[in-house]
Amino acid sequence: MNSQPRKPTNLSMDASLLIEAKALKVNLSRAAEEGVRHAVATAKAEHWRAENASALRSSNSYVEKHGLPLDEYRQF
């Protein structure tokens, strides 16, 4: 995991979900952290795709027109 210092944070949650999590002894801080970590990774990936969409379209267009560079040397 991460050795960064932890910071107390207030969150609002669905009350029934909170009751169920507590009954199952789910560590809410860790579960929330994992969820936020996943959401951040997803947002970063989306941001990267949006930022690089033009380059990706250009590259895909090149491959469609000309094939893969060095394709003639591929062994598979």
C-alpha positions as CSV (number, residue, x, y, z in Angstrom):
1,M,0.0,0.0,0.0
2,N,0.9,3.6,0.5
3,S,3.0,5.0,3.3
4,Q,1.7,8.6,2.9
5,P,0.3,10.2,6.0
6,R,-3.5,9.7,6.4
7,K,-5.9,12.6,6.7
8,P,-9.3,12.4,8.4
9,T,-12.2,13.1,6.1
10,N,-15.9,13.4,6.4
11,L,-18.0,11.5,3.9
12,S,-21.7,11.1,3.3
13,M,-22.9,7.6,2.5
14,D,-26.2,5.7,1.9
15,A,-27.3,4.8,5.4
16,S,-28.3,1.2,4.7
17,L,-24.9,0.6,3.0
18,L,-23.2,2.0,6.1
19,I,-25.2,-0.2,8.4
20,E,-24.4,-3.3,6.3
21,A,-20.7,-2.5,6.1
22,K,-20.4,-2.0,9.8
23,A,-22.3,-5.3,10.5
24,L,-19.8,-7.1,8.2
25,K,-16.9,-5.3,9.9
26,V,-15.7,-3.6,6.7
27,N,-12.9,-1.1,7.3
28,L,-14.7,2.0,5.9
29,S,-11.5,4.1,5.7
30,R,-9.7,1.4,3.6
31,A,-12.7,0.6,1.5
32,A,-13.3,4.3,0.7
33,E,-9.6,4.8,0.0
34,E,-9.7,1.8,-2.5
35,G,-12.8,3.2,-4.1
36,V,-11.3,6.7,-4.5
37,R,-8.0,5.2,-5.7
38,H,-9.9,3.3,-8.4
39,A,-12.0,6.5,-9.3
40,V,-8.8,8.5,-9.6
41,A,-7.1,5.9,-11.9
42,T,-10.2,5.8,-14.1
43,A,-10.4,9.6,-14.3
44,K,-6.7,9.8,-15.2
45,A,-7.1,7.2,-18.0
46,E,-10.1,9.1,-19.4
47,H,-8.2,12.4,-19.2
48,W,-5.2,10.7,-21.0
49,R,-7.5,9.3,-23.7
50,A,-9.2,12.7,-24.2
51,E,-5.9,14.5,-24.3
52,N,-4.4,12.1,-26.8
53,A,-7.5,11.4,-28.9
54,S,-6.2,13.3,-31.9
55,A,-2.8,11.4,-31.9
56,L,-4.6,8.1,-31.5
57,R,-6.9,8.9,-34.4
58,S,-4.0,9.9,-36.6
59,S,-2.0,6.8,-35.7
60,N,-5.0,4.5,-36.4
61,S,-5.7,6.3,-39.7
62,Y,-2.0,5.8,-40.8
63,V,-2.2,2.0,-39.9
64,E,-5.5,1.7,-41.8
65,K,-4.0,3.3,-44.9
66,H,-0.5,1.9,-44.8
67,G,-0.5,-1.1,-42.5
68,L,1.7,-1.6,-39.5
69,P,5.2,-0.3,-39.8
70,L,7.7,-3.2,-40.2
71,D,4.8,-5.6,-40.7
72,E,6.7,-7.5,-43.4
73,Y,9.2,-8.6,-40.7
74,R,6.7,-10.0,-38.3
75,Q,7.1,-13.7,-37.5
76,F,3.4,-14.3,-36.5
